[in-house]
Amino acid sequence: MIITRIHHHYDKNNEKTSTEVHANWHEIKSTRNRILSETDWRFMSDQTPSQEWIDYRQFLRDLPQQFTDSNQAADAWNAYPIPE
C-alpha cells in the first residue's frame, strides 16, 4: 500500500477497529514525486526499463489528470501493481 487510507486501532481488550482516512492531494503528489525521483535511475541511458516500469511511471504522472477525487486516486494507486 502506497497511500495509507485505513488506520487500525486496538483498544485495551485488543479489539481492532478500522478508520478510513481521507487522502489529500499534497500527500499523493509528494509521495508520487519521491517515487518518480527514486526510480529515475531505471531510465538512464545505460538501462532498459521494462514496459511495466514505463506504464507505472506514466500512471503516476497522470494521477492528477485522471482523478478529480484524491481518495479515488489513492485507491487506484494502491491497487496498481508495482513492477519488480
ABEGO torsion letter per residue (X at the ends): XABBABBBBBBAAGBBBBBBBBBBAAAAAAAAAAAAAAAAAAABAABBBBAAAAAAAAAAAAAAAABABAAAAAAAAAABBBBX
